[in-house]
Amino acid sequence: MDLSGRVALVTGASRGIGRAIAQRLAAHGVAVIVSASPRSLNGLQEVCKVIRDCGGRAAFVSTDLTDVAARAQLLAKAAAAFGPIDILINNAAGIAAYAPPSRIDLAARQATFELNLQAPIDLIQQALPSMRERRWGRIVNISSEAARQPQIPYIGPAKFVHALTVYGASKAALERYTLGLAAELQGSGVHVNAVAPSQIANTESAASVARLTAVTRPESIEPLELMAEAVLLLIGGNYNGRLCKSRELLQQAQQVLHALDGKTVIGDALTLVDFDNE
């Protein structure tokens, strides 16, 4: 897939899923702007170096997405690097407090929705005018399995599942917004989709949970390359208004799984994380 000439903004890209997506897009010719909070500056510089060392184009913008005034300038700052944004990946998300729904306070609820819902909407609204004008744009919102109440028996401790309720509610709201926006933009050339890991992506923040879960449920853990591959499929394909899981999308498209270089085949939708060789 050749996406040369396209420009992407990936939020939450200093590590984990966001970083993997940024590297994969760059491998296909996309000029990538990576963004994360100021405390992740070292990570942003590192991912830019990795992309440039592989011959790609990358720049970074450090922004606190919970700051309404700061994020209002993000698309303009990003566009200053390589031009208007064609591809927007809303990956940045967080959990303000791990607390069950009966006890999580107002400040934590507001902070969670501010980062996980309001910020993506604001960035989308900033990106849309130029996308509509050029009649081409791709918006991918990164969701979570937590958007739905898990089935019994849980794959982890019940208290952990309960503590993710408000986080999951924010992701469910993002999914509903995704569908509504996709319907509104039908025929405009701008495609809007959401994708989530099938269960647990093997990110730095989930490493301890992933290793623990892998002992009894190894099929629940997926490598970061799976999410990067799924996002690339949504960008390159003719999808609009899809809420999908990474593994399911690869399986439906009969797509092999590539390494982040975009060339090396490392598996398919059934590929598991090999903790022994990490």
C-alpha positions in Angstrom: 0.0 0.0 0.0 1.5 3.3 -1.1 0.3 6.3 0.9 3.0 8.7 -0.2 2.0 12.3 0.0 -0.4 11.7 2.8 0.0 13.4 6.2 -1.1 11.8 9.5 -1.4 12.9 13.1 -1.3 10.1 15.7 -2.0 11.0 19.3 -0.7 9.1 22.2 2.2 8.0 20.0 5.2 8.1 22.4 4.7 4.4 23.1 2.4 1.4 22.7 -0.4 1.2 20.0 0.1 4.8 18.9 3.8 4.3 18.3 3.3 1.1 16.4 0.7 2.8 14.2 3.0 5.8 13.5 5.8 3.5 12.5 3.6 1.4 10.2 2.1 4.5 8.5 5.6 5.9 7.9 6.7 2.6 6.3 4.0 3.2 3.7 5.1 6.7 2.8 3.0 8.7 5.2 4.6 11.8 6.8 3.7 11.3 10.4 3.3 13.8 13.2 3.3 12.1 16.6 1.8 13.7 19.7 1.7 13.0 23.4 1.7 14.9 26.6 4.7 17.0 27.6 5.9 14.4 30.1 6.3 12.0 27.2 8.7 14.2 25.2 11.6 11.7 25.3 9.3 9.0 23.8 8.2 11.3 21.0 11.7 12.2 20.1 12.6 8.5 20.1 9.8 7.4 17.8 10.7 10.2 15.4 14.3 9.1 15.3 13.2 5.5 14.6 11.1 6.6 11.7 13.7 8.9 10.3 16.4 6.2 10.6 14.2 4.0 8.5 13.9 6.7 5.8 10.6 8.1 6.8 9.4 11.6 7.7 8.3 12.4 11.2 7.8 15.3 13.5 6.3 15.7 17.0 4.0 18.1 18.8 3.8 17.9 22.5 0.3 18.7 23.7 -1.7 18.1 26.9 -5.0 17.0 25.4 -6.9 17.6 28.7 -6.1 21.3 28.2 -8.9 22.7 26.0 -6.9 25.7 24.9 -3.8 23.7 24.2 -5.5 21.1 22.0 -7.3 23.8 20.1 -4.0 24.6 18.4 -2.9 21.0 17.8 -4.0 20.5 14.2 -2.6 23.9 13.1 0.8 23.0 14.7 0.8 19.6 13.2 0.0 20.9 9.7 2.9 23.3 10.0 5.3 20.3 9.7 4.2 18.7 6.4 0.9 20.2 5.4 -2.8 19.6 6.1 -3.7 16.4 8.0 -5.2 13.7 5.8 -5.2 10.9 8.4 -6.2 11.4 12.1 -5.6 8.6 14.5 -7.2 9.4 17.9 -5.3 6.9 20.1 -4.5 9.0 23.2 -6.6 7.8 26.2 -6.4 7.4 29.9 -8.0 6.5 33.2 -8.2 9.2 35.7 -8.9 6.9 38.6 -9.3 3.1 39.1 -12.5 3.0 41.1 -15.8 1.1 40.8 -18.8 2.9 39.4 -20.4 3.3 42.8 -17.4 5.3 44.1 -15.7 7.1 41.3 -15.9 10.8 41.9 -17.0 13.7 39.6 -13.4 15.0 39.0 -12.2 11.6 37.8 -15.3 11.1 35.6 -14.9 14.5 34.0 -11.1 14.0 33.4 -11.7 10.6 31.8 -14.3 11.9 29.4 -12.3 15.0 28.6 -9.4 13.0 27.3 -11.2 10.0 25.9 -14.2 11.7 24.2 -14.0 15.5 24.1 -10.4 15.7 22.9 -11.0 13.3 19.9 -14.1 15.2 18.9 -12.3 18.6 19.1 -9.4 17.2 16.9 -11.9 15.7 14.4 -13.7 19.1 14.1 -10.4 20.8 13.5 -9.3 18.3 10.8 -12.6 18.1 8.9 -12.7 21.4 7.0 -9.5 20.6 5.0 -10.5 16.9 4.6 -13.8 17.9 3.2 -12.3 20.5 0.9 -9.9 17.9 -0.6 -12.7 15.2 -0.5 -10.3 12.7 1.1 -9.7 11.9 4.7 -9.4 9.0 7.1 -10.3 9.2 10.8 -9.7 6.2 13.0 -10.7 6.3 16.7 -9.0 3.7 18.9 -11.6 2.1 21.2 -11.4 -0.7 23.8 -13.0 -4.0 24.7 -14.0 -2.2 27.9 -16.7 -0.4 26.0 -18.9 -3.4 26.6 -19.4 -5.2 29.9 -17.4 -8.4 29.7 -19.0 -11.8 29.9 -18.8 -14.0 33.0 -16.4 -15.5 33.9 -14.1 -12.5 33.7 -10.6 -13.1 32.3 -9.2 -11.0 35.3 -10.1 -10.0 38.8 -13.7 -8.7 39.2 -12.4 -5.5 40.9 -10.3 -4.6 37.9 -13.3 -5.1 35.6 -15.5 -2.8 37.8 -12.8 -0.2 38.0 -12.8 0.1 34.2 -16.5 1.0 34.0 -16.2 4.7 33.5 -13.3 4.3 31.1 -15.4 1.9 29.1 -18.3 4.3 29.1 -16.1 7.0 27.6 -15.1 4.5 24.9 -18.7 3.5 24.2 -19.5 7.2 23.8 -16.6 7.5 21.3 -18.0 4.6 19.3 -21.4 6.1 19.2 -20.0 9.4 18.0 -17.9 7.5 15.4 -21.1 5.9 13.9 -23.0 9.2 13.9 -20.2 11.1 12.2 -19.6 8.4 9.6 -23.3 8.6 8.7 -23.1 12.4 8.4 -20.0 12.3 6.2 -21.3 9.6 3.8 -20.3 10.5 0.3 -17.9 13.2 1.3 -14.7 11.2 0.8 -14.0 11.3 4.5 -14.2 7.9 6.2 -14.6 7.4 9.9 -14.1 4.1 11.8 -13.2 2.7 15.2 -11.0 -0.3 16.0 -10.2 -1.9 19.3 -7.8 -4.7 20.3 -9.6 -8.0 20.4 -9.0 -8.1 24.2 -5.6 -7.0 25.5 -2.9 -5.4 23.4 0.7 -6.1 24.7 1.5 -2.5 25.5 3.9 -1.2 28.1 1.1 -0.2 30.4 -0.6 -3.5 30.1 2.5 -5.7 30.3 2.0 -7.1 33.8 -1.7 -7.9 33.2 -0.8 -9.4 29.8 1.8 -11.7 31.2 -0.5 -12.8 34.0 -3.4 -13.4 31.6 -1.2 -15.2 29.1 -0.6 -18.1 31.6 -4.2 -19.3 31.2 -5.6 -17.3 28.3 -2.8 -16.7 25.8 -5.3 -16.1 23.0 -6.4 -13.0 24.8 -3.1 -11.2 24.2 -2.2 -9.7 20.9 1.0 -8.1 19.5 1.0 -4.4 18.7 1.5 -5.2 15.1 -2.1 -6.5 14.9 -3.6 -3.0 15.8 -1.2 -1.3 13.3 -2.3 -3.7 10.6 -6.0 -3.2 11.3 -5.6 0.6 11.3 -3.8 0.4 7.9 -6.6 -1.7 6.5 -9.2 0.9 7.6 -7.1 3.7 6.0 -6.5 1.9 2.7 -9.8 0.2 2.3 -13.2 1.4 1.5 -14.6 1.3 5.0 -16.8 3.8 6.7 -18.8 3.5 9.9 -17.1 0.3 11.1 -16.7 -0.6 14.8 -14.3 -3.6 14.6 -11.9 -5.7 16.5 -8.3 -6.0 15.2 -8.3 -9.8 14.7 -11.8 -10.0 13.2 -10.9 -7.3 10.6 -7.7 -9.1 9.6 -9.6 -12.4 9.3 -12.5 -10.9 7.3 -10.0 -9.2 4.9 -7.8 -12.4 4.7 -4.9 -10.1 5.5 -1.6 -11.4 6.6 0.2 -9.7 9.6 3.3 -7.7 8.8 6.0 -6.4 11.0 6.1 -2.6 11.5 8.4 -2.3 8.5 5.3 -3.1 6.4 7.1 -5.8 4.4 8.1 -8.7 6.6 5.2 -11.2 7.1 5.1 -12.4 10.7 1.7 -14.2 10.9 -2.0 -13.6 10.5 -5.1 -12.9 12.7 -4.3 -15.9 14.9 -0.8 -14.7 15.9 -0.1 -14.7 19.6 2.5 -12.8 21.6 5.6 -14.9 22.2 6.7 -13.7 25.7 9.7 -16.0 25.6 11.2 -14.2 22.7 10.3 -10.6 23.5 
